[in-house]
Amino acid sequence: MTQPKAKLEDFLHQKKKKAFEHSQQQSKNKVKAKQNAQPVQNRRGRPLSK
């Protein structure tokens, strides 16, 4: 009985790891998008506060 349980725990661990790496990748993409975006300006041409 202990072996299937260990397999299940390992599987869940891998799943969590994958989800975590995916979220890390998404946050990296967000940062990149922010860096590449031109500063947004209001009607008077002043940059909007961030």
mmCIF file of the N, C-alpha and C atoms, coordinates in Angstrom:
data_MODEL
# 
_entry.id   MODEL 
# 
loop_
_atom_site.group_PDB 
_atom_site.id 
_atom_site.type_symbol 
_atom_site.label_atom_id 
_atom_site.label_alt_id 
_atom_site.label_comp_id 
_atom_site.label_asym_id 
_atom_site.label_entity_id 
_atom_site.label_seq_id 
_atom_site.pdbx_PDB_ins_code 
_atom_site.Cartn_x 
_atom_site.Cartn_y 
_atom_site.Cartn_z 
_atom_site.occupancy 
_atom_site.B_iso_or_equiv 
_atom_site.pdbx_formal_charge 
_atom_site.auth_seq_id 
_atom_site.auth_comp_id 
_atom_site.auth_asym_id 
_atom_site.auth_atom_id 
_atom_site.pdbx_PDB_model_num 
ATOM 1   N N  . MET A 1 1  ? 0.823  -1.210 0.000   1.00 0.00 ? 1  MET A N  1 
ATOM 2   C CA . MET A 1 1  ? 0.000  0.000  0.000   1.00 0.00 ? 1  MET A CA 1 
ATOM 3   C C  . MET A 1 1  ? 0.865  1.271  0.000   1.00 0.00 ? 1  MET A C  1 
ATOM 4   N N  . THR A 1 2  ? 2.046  1.188  0.572   1.00 0.00 ? 2  THR A N  1 
ATOM 5   C CA . THR A 1 2  ? 2.863  2.407  0.651   1.00 0.00 ? 2  THR A CA 1 
ATOM 6   C C  . THR A 1 2  ? 3.379  2.841  -0.717  1.00 0.00 ? 2  THR A C  1 
ATOM 7   N N  . GLN A 1 3  ? 3.627  1.887  -1.607  1.00 0.00 ? 3  GLN A N  1 
ATOM 8   C CA . GLN A 1 3  ? 4.193  2.264  -2.902  1.00 0.00 ? 3  GLN A CA 1 
ATOM 9   C C  . GLN A 1 3  ? 3.226  3.078  -3.773  1.00 0.00 ? 3  GLN A C  1 
ATOM 10  N N  . PRO A 1 4  ? 1.974  2.654  -3.948  1.00 0.00 ? 4  PRO A N  1 
ATOM 11  C CA . PRO A 1 4  ? 1.060  3.493  -4.742  1.00 0.00 ? 4  PRO A CA 1 
ATOM 12  C C  . PRO A 1 4  ? 0.897  4.882  -4.138  1.00 0.00 ? 4  PRO A C  1 
ATOM 13  N N  . LYS A 1 5  ? 0.888  4.956  -2.813  1.00 0.00 ? 5  LYS A N  1 
ATOM 14  C CA . LYS A 1 5  ? 0.749  6.259  -2.164  1.00 0.00 ? 5  LYS A CA 1 
ATOM 15  C C  . LYS A 1 5  ? 1.948  7.145  -2.498  1.00 0.00 ? 5  LYS A C  1 
ATOM 16  N N  . ALA A 1 6  ? 3.134  6.558  -2.471  1.00 0.00 ? 6  ALA A N  1 
ATOM 17  C CA . ALA A 1 6  ? 4.341  7.314  -2.813  1.00 0.00 ? 6  ALA A CA 1 
ATOM 18  C C  . ALA A 1 6  ? 4.268  7.791  -4.262  1.00 0.00 ? 6  ALA A C  1 
ATOM 19  N N  . LYS A 1 7  ? 3.772  6.922  -5.137  1.00 0.00 ? 7  LYS A N  1 
ATOM 20  C CA . LYS A 1 7  ? 3.637  7.305  -6.544  1.00 0.00 ? 7  LYS A CA 1 
ATOM 21  C C  . LYS A 1 7  ? 2.677  8.475  -6.687  1.00 0.00 ? 7  LYS A C  1 
ATOM 22  N N  . LEU A 1 8  ? 1.578  8.406  -5.961  1.00 0.00 ? 8  LEU A N  1 
ATOM 23  C CA . LEU A 1 8  ? 0.581  9.468  -6.029  1.00 0.00 ? 8  LEU A CA 1 
ATOM 24  C C  . LEU A 1 8  ? 1.175  10.785 -5.534  1.00 0.00 ? 8  LEU A C  1 
ATOM 25  N N  . GLU A 1 9  ? 1.893  10.720 -4.416  1.00 0.00 ? 9  GLU A N  1 
ATOM 26  C CA . GLU A 1 9  ? 2.510  11.937 -3.879  1.00 0.00 ? 9  GLU A CA 1 
ATOM 27  C C  . GLU A 1 9  ? 3.511  12.511 -4.871  1.00 0.00 ? 9  GLU A C  1 
ATOM 28  N N  . ASP A 1 10 ? 4.276  11.652 -5.500  1.00 0.00 ? 10 ASP A N  1 
ATOM 29  C CA . ASP A 1 10 ? 5.253  12.093 -6.491  1.00 0.00 ? 10 ASP A CA 1 
ATOM 30  C C  . ASP A 1 10 ? 4.543  12.765 -7.663  1.00 0.00 ? 10 ASP A C  1 
ATOM 31  N N  . PHE A 1 11 ? 3.446  12.151 -8.097  1.00 0.00 ? 11 PHE A N  1 
ATOM 32  C CA . PHE A 1 11 ? 2.671  12.707 -9.206  1.00 0.00 ? 11 PHE A CA 1 
ATOM 33  C C  . PHE A 1 11 ? 2.136  14.099 -8.848  1.00 0.00 ? 11 PHE A C  1 
ATOM 34  N N  . LEU A 1 12 ? 1.588  14.217 -7.629  1.00 0.00 ? 12 LEU A N  1 
ATOM 35  C CA . LEU A 1 12 ? 1.047  15.507 -7.202  1.00 0.00 ? 12 LEU A CA 1 
ATOM 36  C C  . LEU A 1 12 ? 2.155  16.542 -7.102  1.00 0.00 ? 12 LEU A C  1 
ATOM 37  N N  . HIS A 1 13 ? 3.317  16.114 -6.633  1.00 0.00 ? 13 HIS A N  1 
ATOM 38  C CA . HIS A 1 13 ? 4.449  17.031 -6.515  1.00 0.00 ? 13 HIS A CA 1 
ATOM 39  C C  . HIS A 1 13 ? 4.851  17.559 -7.892  1.00 0.00 ? 13 HIS A C  1 
ATOM 40  N N  . GLN A 1 14 ? 4.919  16.658 -8.870  1.00 0.00 ? 14 GLN A N  1 
ATOM 41  C CA . GLN A 1 14 ? 5.276  17.060 -10.233 1.00 0.00 ? 14 GLN A CA 1 
ATOM 42  C C  . GLN A 1 14 ? 4.246  18.045 -10.783 1.00 0.00 ? 14 GLN A C  1 
ATOM 43  N N  . LYS A 1 15 ? 2.978  17.760 -10.496 1.00 0.00 ? 15 LYS A N  1 
ATOM 44  C CA . LYS A 1 15 ? 1.894  18.608 -10.987 1.00 0.00 ? 15 LYS A CA 1 
ATOM 45  C C  . LYS A 1 15 ? 2.016  20.021 -10.408 1.00 0.00 ? 15 LYS A C  1 
ATOM 46  N N  . LYS A 1 16 ? 2.273  20.086 -9.094  1.00 0.00 ? 16 LYS A N  1 
ATOM 47  C CA . LYS A 1 16 ? 2.440  21.385 -8.430  1.00 0.00 ? 16 LYS A CA 1 
ATOM 48  C C  . LYS A 1 16 ? 3.627  22.131 -9.010  1.00 0.00 ? 16 LYS A C  1 
ATOM 49  N N  . LYS A 1 17 ? 4.722  21.400 -9.214  1.00 0.00 ? 17 LYS A N  1 
ATOM 50  C CA . LYS A 1 17 ? 5.944  22.006 -9.735  1.00 0.00 ? 17 LYS A CA 1 
ATOM 51  C C  . LYS A 1 17 ? 5.685  22.615 -11.106 1.00 0.00 ? 17 LYS A C  1 
ATOM 52  N N  . LYS A 1 18 ? 4.972  21.865 -11.938 1.00 0.00 ? 18 LYS A N  1 
ATOM 53  C CA . LYS A 1 18 ? 4.666  22.334 -13.285 1.00 0.00 ? 18 LYS A CA 1 
ATOM 54  C C  . LYS A 1 18 ? 3.813  23.604 -13.232 1.00 0.00 ? 18 LYS A C  1 
ATOM 55  N N  . ALA A 1 19 ? 2.798  23.587 -12.369 1.00 0.00 ? 19 ALA A N  1 
ATOM 56  C CA . ALA A 1 19 ? 1.914  24.744 -12.243 1.00 0.00 ? 19 ALA A CA 1 
ATOM 57  C C  . ALA A 1 19 ? 2.702  25.952 -11.752 1.00 0.00 ? 19 ALA A C  1 
ATOM 58  N N  . PHE A 1 20 ? 3.600  25.718 -10.805 1.00 0.00 ? 20 PHE A N  1 
ATOM 59  C CA . PHE A 1 20 ? 4.410  26.814 -10.263 1.00 0.00 ? 20 PHE A CA 1 
ATOM 60  C C  . PHE A 1 20 ? 5.303  27.396 -11.348 1.00 0.00 ? 20 PHE A C  1 
ATOM 61  N N  . GLU A 1 21 ? 5.974  26.527 -12.109 1.00 0.00 ? 21 GLU A N  1 
ATOM 62  C CA . GLU A 1 21 ? 6.850  27.007 -13.176 1.00 0.00 ? 21 GLU A CA 1 
ATOM 63  C C  . GLU A 1 21 ? 6.052  27.770 -14.226 1.00 0.00 ? 21 GLU A C  1 
ATOM 64  N N  . HIS A 1 22 ? 4.844  27.292 -14.505 1.00 0.00 ? 22 HIS A N  1 
ATOM 65  C CA . HIS A 1 22 ? 3.993  27.959 -15.486 1.00 0.00 ? 22 HIS A CA 1 
ATOM 66  C C  . HIS A 1 22 ? 3.648  29.372 -15.017 1.00 0.00 ? 22 HIS A C  1 
ATOM 67  N N  . SER A 1 23 ? 3.299  29.507 -13.726 1.00 0.00 ? 23 SER A N  1 
ATOM 68  C CA . SER A 1 23 ? 2.938  30.828 -13.215 1.00 0.00 ? 23 SER A CA 1 
ATOM 69  C C  . SER A 1 23 ? 4.159  31.742 -13.201 1.00 0.00 ? 23 SER A C  1 
ATOM 70  N N  . GLN A 1 24 ? 5.343  31.179 -12.918 1.00 0.00 ? 24 GLN A N  1 
ATOM 71  C CA . GLN A 1 24 ? 6.565  31.980 -12.952 1.00 0.00 ? 24 GLN A CA 1 
ATOM 72  C C  . GLN A 1 24 ? 6.784  32.513 -14.365 1.00 0.00 ? 24 GLN A C  1 
ATOM 73  N N  . GLN A 1 25 ? 6.581  31.649 -15.347 1.00 0.00 ? 25 GLN A N  1 
ATOM 74  C CA . GLN A 1 25 ? 6.779  32.027 -16.742 1.00 0.00 ? 25 GLN A CA 1 
ATOM 75  C C  . GLN A 1 25 ? 5.804  33.133 -17.130 1.00 0.00 ? 25 GLN A C  1 
ATOM 76  N N  . GLN A 1 26 ? 4.561  33.013 -16.672 1.00 0.00 ? 26 GLN A N  1 
ATOM 77  C CA . GLN A 1 26 ? 3.564  34.036 -16.995 1.00 0.00 ? 26 GLN A CA 1 
ATOM 78  C C  . GLN A 1 26 ? 3.947  35.376 -16.400 1.00 0.00 ? 26 GLN A C  1 
ATOM 79  N N  . SER A 1 27 ? 4.436  35.378 -15.151 1.00 0.00 ? 27 SER A N  1 
ATOM 80  C CA . SER A 1 27 ? 4.794  36.648 -14.534 1.00 0.00 ? 27 SER A CA 1 
ATOM 81  C C  . SER A 1 27 ? 5.995  37.261 -15.253 1.00 0.00 ? 27 SER A C  1 
ATOM 82  N N  . LYS A 1 28 ? 6.908  36.427 -15.741 1.00 0.00 ? 28 LYS A N  1 
ATOM 83  C CA . LYS A 1 28 ? 8.035  36.943 -16.525 1.00 0.00 ? 28 LYS A CA 1 
ATOM 84  C C  . LYS A 1 28 ? 7.516  37.615 -17.787 1.00 0.00 ? 28 LYS A C  1 
ATOM 85  N N  . ASN A 1 29 ? 6.537  36.978 -18.438 1.00 0.00 ? 29 ASN A N  1 
ATOM 86  C CA . ASN A 1 29 ? 5.973  37.537 -19.664 1.00 0.00 ? 29 ASN A CA 1 
ATOM 87  C C  . ASN A 1 29 ? 5.300  38.871 -19.389 1.00 0.00 ? 29 ASN A C  1 
ATOM 88  N N  . LYS A 1 30 ? 4.620  38.977 -18.245 1.00 0.00 ? 30 LYS A N  1 
ATOM 89  C CA . LYS A 1 30 ? 3.969  40.236 -17.889 1.00 0.00 ? 30 LYS A CA 1 
ATOM 90  C C  . LYS A 1 30 ? 4.996  41.340 -17.748 1.00 0.00 ? 30 LYS A C  1 
ATOM 91  N N  . VAL A 1 31 ? 6.100  41.039 -17.068 1.00 0.00 ? 31 VAL A N  1 
ATOM 92  C CA . VAL A 1 31 ? 7.153  42.038 -16.865 1.00 0.00 ? 31 VAL A CA 1 
ATOM 93  C C  . VAL A 1 31 ? 7.706  42.477 -18.207 1.00 0.00 ? 31 VAL A C  1 
ATOM 94  N N  . LYS A 1 32 ? 7.948  41.519 -19.105 1.00 0.00 ? 32 LYS A N  1 
ATOM 95  C CA . LYS A 1 32 ? 8.467  41.844 -20.437 1.00 0.00 ? 32 LYS A CA 1 
ATOM 96  C C  . LYS A 1 32 ? 7.493  42.743 -21.178 1.00 0.00 ? 32 LYS A C  1 
ATOM 97  N N  . ALA A 1 33 ? 6.215  42.413 -21.101 1.00 0.00 ? 33 ALA A N  1 
ATOM 98  C CA . ALA A 1 33 ? 5.200  43.204 -21.801 1.00 0.00 ? 33 ALA A CA 1 
ATOM 99  C C  . ALA A 1 33 ? 5.192  44.632 -21.271 1.00 0.00 ? 33 ALA A C  1 
ATOM 100 N N  . LYS A 1 34 ? 5.351  44.779 -19.949 1.00 0.00 ? 34 LYS A N  1 
ATOM 101 C CA . LYS A 1 34 ? 5.366  46.122 -19.367 1.00 0.00 ? 34 LYS A CA 1 
ATOM 102 C C  . LYS A 1 34 ? 6.576  46.906 -19.853 1.00 0.00 ? 34 LYS A C  1 
ATOM 103 N N  . GLN A 1 35 ? 7.720  46.232 -19.966 1.00 0.00 ? 35 GLN A N  1 
ATOM 104 C CA . GLN A 1 35 ? 8.933  46.924 -20.398 1.00 0.00 ? 35 GLN A CA 1 
ATOM 105 C C  . GLN A 1 35 ? 8.824  47.350 -21.860 1.00 0.00 ? 35 GLN A C  1 
ATOM 106 N N  . ASN A 1 36 ? 8.171  46.517 -22.671 1.00 0.00 ? 36 ASN A N  1 
ATOM 107 C CA . ASN A 1 36 ? 8.080  46.814 -24.098 1.00 0.00 ? 36 ASN A CA 1 
ATOM 108 C C  . ASN A 1 36 ? 7.005  47.846 -24.416 1.00 0.00 ? 36 ASN A C  1 
ATOM 109 N N  . ALA A 1 37 ? 6.026  47.999 -23.528 1.00 0.00 ? 37 ALA A N  1 
ATOM 110 C CA . ALA A 1 37 ? 4.912  48.907 -23.805 1.00 0.00 ? 37 ALA A CA 1 
ATOM 111 C C  . ALA A 1 37 ? 5.391  50.354 -23.769 1.00 0.00 ? 37 ALA A C  1 
ATOM 112 N N  . GLN A 1 38 ? 4.894  51.140 -24.708 1.00 0.00 ? 38 GLN A N  1 
ATOM 113 C CA . GLN A 1 38 ? 5.209  52.564 -24.685 1.00 0.00 ? 38 GLN A CA 1 
ATOM 114 C C  . GLN A 1 38 ? 4.493  53.189 -23.493 1.00 0.00 ? 38 GLN A C  1 
ATOM 115 N N  . PRO A 1 39 ? 5.095  54.203 -22.875 1.00 0.00 ? 39 PRO A N  1 
ATOM 116 C CA . PRO A 1 39 ? 4.410  54.831 -21.746 1.00 0.00 ? 39 PRO A CA 1 
ATOM 117 C C  . PRO A 1 39 ? 3.078  55.428 -22.196 1.00 0.00 ? 39 PRO A C  1 
ATOM 118 N N  . VAL A 1 40 ? 2.032  55.121 -21.475 1.00 0.00 ? 40 VAL A N  1 
ATOM 119 C CA . VAL A 1 40 ? 0.702  55.594 -21.837 1.00 0.00 ? 40 VAL A CA 1 
ATOM 120 C C  . VAL A 1 40 ? 0.570  57.046 -21.391 1.00 0.00 ? 40 VAL A C  1 
ATOM 121 N N  . GLN A 1 41 ? 0.008  57.854 -22.269 1.00 0.00 ? 41 GLN A N  1 
ATOM 122 C CA . GLN A 1 41 ? -0.126 59.272 -21.938 1.00 0.00 ? 41 GLN A CA 1 
ATOM 123 C C  . GLN A 1 41 ? -1.591 59.679 -21.931 1.00 0.00 ? 41 GLN A C  1 
ATOM 124 N N  . ASN A 1 42 ? -1.891 60.653 -21.094 1.00 0.00 ? 42 ASN A N  1 
ATOM 125 C CA . ASN A 1 42 ? -3.257 61.174 -21.084 1.00 0.00 ? 42 ASN A CA 1 
ATOM 126 C C  . ASN A 1 42 ? -3.403 62.239 -22.171 1.00 0.00 ? 42 ASN A C  1 
ATOM 127 N N  . ARG A 1 43 ? -4.521 62.913 -22.210 1.00 0.00 ? 43 ARG A N  1 
ATOM 128 C CA . ARG A 1 43 ? -4.793 63.845 -23.309 1.00 0.00 ? 43 ARG A CA 1 
ATOM 129 C C  . ARG A 1 43 ? -3.815 65.015 -23.374 1.00 0.00 ? 43 ARG A C  1 
ATOM 130 N N  . ARG A 1 44 ? -3.277 65.414 -22.222 1.00 0.00 ? 44 ARG A N  1 
ATOM 131 C CA . ARG A 1 44 ? -2.338 66.537 -22.243 1.00 0.00 ? 44 ARG A CA 1 
ATOM 132 C C  . ARG A 1 44 ? -0.912 66.098 -22.567 1.00 0.00 ? 44 ARG A C  1 
ATOM 133 N N  . GLY A 1 45 ? -0.749 64.789 -22.827 1.00 0.00 ? 45 GLY A N  1 
ATOM 134 C CA . GLY A 1 45 ? 0.586  64.319 -23.178 1.00 0.00 ? 45 GLY A CA 1 
ATOM 135 C C  . GLY A 1 45 ? 1.441  64.013 -21.969 1.00 0.00 ? 45 GLY A C  1 
ATOM 136 N N  . ARG A 1 46 ? 0.846  64.065 -20.783 1.00 0.00 ? 46 ARG A N  1 
ATOM 137 C CA . ARG A 1 46 ? 1.599  63.714 -19.574 1.00 0.00 ? 46 ARG A CA 1 
ATOM 138 C C  . ARG A 1 46 ? 1.517  62.206 -19.364 1.00 0.00 ? 46 ARG A C  1 
ATOM 139 N N  . PRO A 1 47 ? 2.617  61.583 -18.945 1.00 0.00 ? 47 PRO A N  1 
ATOM 140 C CA . PRO A 1 47 ? 2.540  60.142 -18.683 1.00 0.00 ? 47 PRO A CA 1 
ATOM 141 C C  . PRO A 1 47 ? 1.629  59.851 -17.501 1.00 0.00 ? 47 PRO A C  1 
ATOM 142 N N  . LEU A 1 48 ? 0.841  58.781 -17.606 1.00 0.00 ? 48 LEU A N  1 
ATOM 143 C CA . LEU A 1 48 ? -0.035 58.417 -16.502 1.00 0.00 ? 48 LEU A CA 1 
ATOM 144 C C  . LEU A 1 48 ? 0.798  57.848 -15.368 1.00 0.00 ? 48 LEU A C  1 
ATOM 145 N N  . SER A 1 49 ? 0.394  58.163 -14.146 1.00 0.00 ? 49 SER A N  1 
ATOM 146 C CA . SER A 1 49 ? 1.145  57.638 -13.000 1.00 0.00 ? 49 SER A CA 1 
ATOM 147 C C  . SER A 1 49 ? 0.949  56.131 -12.919 1.00 0.00 ? 49 SER A C  1 
ATOM 148 N N  . LYS A 1 50 ? 1.981  55.440 -12.475 1.00 0.00 ? 50 LYS A N  1 
ATOM 149 C CA . LYS A 1 50 ? 1.902  53.973 -12.448 1.00 0.00 ? 50 LYS A CA 1 
ATOM 150 C C  . LYS A 1 50 ? 1.551  53.498 -11.069 1.00 0.00 ? 50 LYS A C  1 
# 
